[in-house]
């Protein structure tokens, strides 16, 4: 049995046996038959609900079907024991030969172990990061970037056609505030005698961005335009003279910096979409017209919301979208009373654009503070596409950076927060990526700088990379000792795996066998952190076997006097390498050859 997904292989056997007991079962009944890990390892390796599912259609008692099914399954070479249980379950204990098939499947697949056709080539757009281009990426952006990137890789692994996208929020008040802040750095570069507070008093809404990262923007503006953007004696000129130019330069330089930060994190996106370009192309007006043609737009006054009043609420008639028809709790404004568009309008146009590019599935990675925005956006996508596209949103909670048990709050470069670049420089890209995936995305987390560089079991990325490095050291030692024989590692699939019968060896194989099923489940749940959890458990199983070999000479990986047992154990080690590499590839983490 060398099929990658051993659970799928056993399910096929269960269905075949069930079909012989109860011929011509309806397809909808067959689809509900499951084979899952047993809840209690004492009861076996797997359990099936087949008898319970089929009982009503067959007009028989579940326990009777379970007894017949158990008898049929127990006769299979891959199954050591099949036992009826409870109201109609069948518990299965697999023969060691079944787990040996997992080793061979992993050796054959390599990094492709766990690949599947679940997605059937369906196009999916995963939009993540999409930070306002107003400054360096910070720790909050980092979590969304890692989650989005790992999710995109996970979806690709199970057969979706994935496009990774970044939405540049380069229209609106935040970008205007950036331009004012960059202009101040330009005036400084010119040698203005104004104080920062004097300038701030002239800025609509105050001077918001004061980090040192904008000094370079001011210097670039001076180099490109000289004093042409300023008034006499380096005083501010009317905004009409400089605002568009400064905004364009500042956004371009911020996006260049953001791309550099993403590259440091190992994130490369396929598409960068500009909000400003979308608005300029009339996409927002077209989106509103489409909704209007569907009878989903009206003029009205919304009731004042409870609690904090949102920015888009006004006690005046507005252009409203009937989002309550699609599951939202209230209708939503598209245009303000002065005729300007709301942020929501622009977002509708953007998602309509994504759907129009051929994506029936849209997945957005947002900060948890946008949780209240999900229902309206999902309603808008359903409405404007007529249900042809679906929006899913993965929320990421905040991250606190800790050192010595205390929060780290400040970056010299940004002035008010910990930047992504600072974090990577301190602990390394692999640690950042792996640790960001050690909690479910919607759970708050503390990123402990001390733990991230510790060489202990409590540091998950070290623990997993150490397992890989140990595996590779065994294979290198085997090659140096000449015990791999002809064909090297590639020939290990032909080893006599029946010699692998120790409980620790079988436990490692069982763990590897769970990976393909887990990959599909994690992709369907949009939860890449499950891969990180699995890798930690797999590493733990390997380290346990390693330590057993130190205590019991019969379990050592390389024993010159037992070449056949050595080859079998080396096959197990090489399979562990394959599974570790397959999982780390999803997370975007480097499998280390050795650790010092």
Buried (B, 14 or more C-beta within 10 A) or exposed (E): BBBBBBBBBBBEBBBEBBEEBBEEBEEEBBEEBBBEBBEEEEBBBBBBBBBBBBBEBBEBEBBBBBBBBBEBBBEBEBBBBBBBBBEBBBBBBBBBEBBBBBBBBBBBBBBBBBBBEBBEEBBBBBBBBBBBBBBBBBBBBBBBBBBBBBBBBBBBBBBBBBBBBBBBBBBBEBBBBBBBBBBBBBBBBBEBEBEEEEBBEBBEEEBBBBBEBBBBBBBBBBEEBEBEBBBEEBBBBEBEBBBEBBBBBBBBBBBEBBBEBBEBBBBEBEEEBBBBEBBEEEBBEBBBEBBBEEEBBEEEEBEEEEEEEEEBBBEEEBBBBBBBBBEBEBBBBBBBEEEEBBBBBBBBBBBBBBBBEEBBBBBBBBBBEEEEBBBBBBBBBBBBBEEEBBBBBBBBBEBBBBBEEEEBEEBEEBBEBBBBBBBBEBBBBBBBBBBBBBBBBEEEBBBBBEBBBEEEEEBBBBBBBBBBBBBBBBBEEBEEEEBBBEEEBEBBBEBEBEBBEBEBBBBBBBBBBBBBBBBBBBBEEBBBBBBBBBBBEBBBBBBEBBEBBEEEEEBBBBBEEBEEBBBBBBBBBBBBBBBBBBBBBBBBBBBBEEEE
